[in-house]
């Protein structure tokens, strides 16, 4: 059996909310990124110098769980993510999995929003194996990919 999966950017409805008030209740403060390179969660690519972006607090599991009427309990986390300050086109439809060039953690979650385990991915070529392994478990409803260095949420992966 072949497992298919797709990286999910932050939904447009959520981005609209975050551009006003983030998940910590703070107003968004846009700025011009002079250096570029920020991992943008709205379009799943690195930012370019001169783009207007904002750093907001985002609670991905909390929002996912609220949409499904479940409660992640202690697994609810919020943390910083970069997004464009204004609406953008989103990710390219044919783009490969983004941000796989460094150490990442693949965290598995159940349909109740509880963590089922995780895996350290040290090489970009190991992502397919890590995601296939995660989704071979029928109890896994979604996966979060996070940066090891700061623990930042990068994107959600769901079965395709």
C-alpha positions in Angstrom: 0.0 0.0 0.0 1.3 3.4 -0.9 0.7 6.2 1.6 0.2 9.7 0.3 0.4 12.8 2.3 0.4 16.6 1.9 1.9 19.5 3.8 -0.8 21.9 5.0 -0.1 25.7 5.2 -2.0 27.6 7.8 -5.6 28.0 6.5 -6.6 31.4 5.0 -9.3 31.9 7.6 -6.8 31.4 10.4 -4.2 33.6 8.7 -6.8 36.4 8.5 -7.4 36.1 12.3 -3.7 35.9 13.1 -2.9 39.0 11.1 -5.2 40.9 13.5 -4.7 39.1 16.8 -2.5 36.1 17.4 -3.3 33.0 19.6 -1.7 34.7 22.6 -4.1 37.7 22.3 -1.4 40.1 21.0 -1.8 42.3 17.9 0.2 41.4 14.9 3.1 43.8 14.2 4.2 43.7 10.6 7.7 44.6 9.5 9.9 44.5 6.4 12.2 41.5 6.4 15.5 43.0 5.3 17.4 39.8 5.2 14.9 37.2 4.0 15.0 33.5 4.9 12.1 33.4 7.4 10.1 30.1 7.2 6.7 31.4 6.1 3.9 29.2 7.3 1.3 30.8 5.0 3.0 29.7 1.7 5.5 27.1 3.0 8.6 28.8 1.6 11.4 31.0 2.7 10.8 34.7 2.7 12.6 37.1 0.3 14.4 40.3 1.4 11.9 43.2 1.3 8.8 41.2 2.0 6.4 42.4 4.7 6.0 39.7 7.3 4.9 39.3 10.9 5.8 37.0 13.7 2.7 35.7 15.5 2.0 33.2 18.2 0.1 30.2 16.8 -1.5 27.2 18.5 -1.9 24.7 15.6 -3.2 21.7 17.7 -5.6 23.8 19.7 -7.2 25.1 16.5 -7.3 21.7 14.8 -8.9 20.2 18.0 -11.5 23.0 18.3 -12.6 22.4 14.7 -13.2 18.7 15.6 -14.7 19.2 19.1 -11.9 17.4 20.9 -9.5 18.6 23.6 -5.8 18.0 23.3 -5.2 18.8 27.0 -1.6 19.2 27.9 -0.5 18.6 24.3 -1.8 22.0 23.4 1.1 24.3 22.5 1.5 27.7 21.0 4.6 29.2 19.6 6.1 31.7 17.1 5.5 31.5 13.4 6.3 33.8 10.5 3.5 34.7 8.0 3.1 37.3 5.3 1.7 40.5 6.7 -0.9 40.6 3.9 -2.7 37.8 2.1 -0.5 35.8 -0.2 -1.0 33.2 -3.0 -0.2 30.3 -0.7 2.1 27.4 -1.6 2.8 26.2 -5.1 0.5 23.2 -5.8 3.4 21.0 -7.0 5.9 22.0 -4.3 7.8 19.3 -2.5 7.7 19.1 1.3 9.2 22.3 2.6 11.9 23.0 5.2 13.4 19.6 5.1 17.0 20.8 4.9 17.8 20.4 8.7 17.0 18.4 11.7 13.2 18.0 12.2 10.9 16.3 14.5 7.8 14.4 13.1 5.2 14.3 15.9 2.2 12.1 15.5 -1.3 12.9 17.0 -4.5 10.9 17.4 -8.0 12.0 16.4 -8.4 13.2 20.0 -5.3 15.5 19.7 -3.1 13.4 21.9 0.5 12.7 21.0 1.3 9.2 19.8 5.0 9.5 19.4 7.5 11.2 17.3 10.6 10.7 15.3 13.8 12.7 14.7 14.6 13.2 11.1 18.2 14.1 10.5 18.5 13.9 6.7 16.1 15.4 4.2 15.9 12.1 2.4 14.4 10.4 5.4 11.2 12.5 5.4 9.2 10.1 3.2 10.1 7.2 5.4 9.2 9.0 8.6 5.8 10.1 7.2 5.0 6.8 5.7 5.8 5.2 9.1 3.6 7.7 10.8 0.6 7.2 8.5 0.9 3.4 8.5 -0.5 3.6 12.0 -4.3 4.0 11.6 -4.5 5.8 14.9 -2.5 8.7 13.5 -4.8 11.5 12.4 -2.2 14.2 11.7 1.5 14.9 11.9 3.3 18.1 12.9 6.8 18.8 11.5 8.8 21.0 13.9 12.3 22.4 14.0 14.6 20.7 16.4 16.6 23.8 17.4 13.7 25.9 18.6 10.8 23.4 18.6 8.9 25.7 16.2 5.9 24.4 14.3 6.7 24.3 10.6 3.6 22.7 9.1 1.0 20.0 9.5 0.9 16.9 7.3 -2.3 14.9 6.6 -3.0 11.9 4.6 -3.5 12.9 0.9 
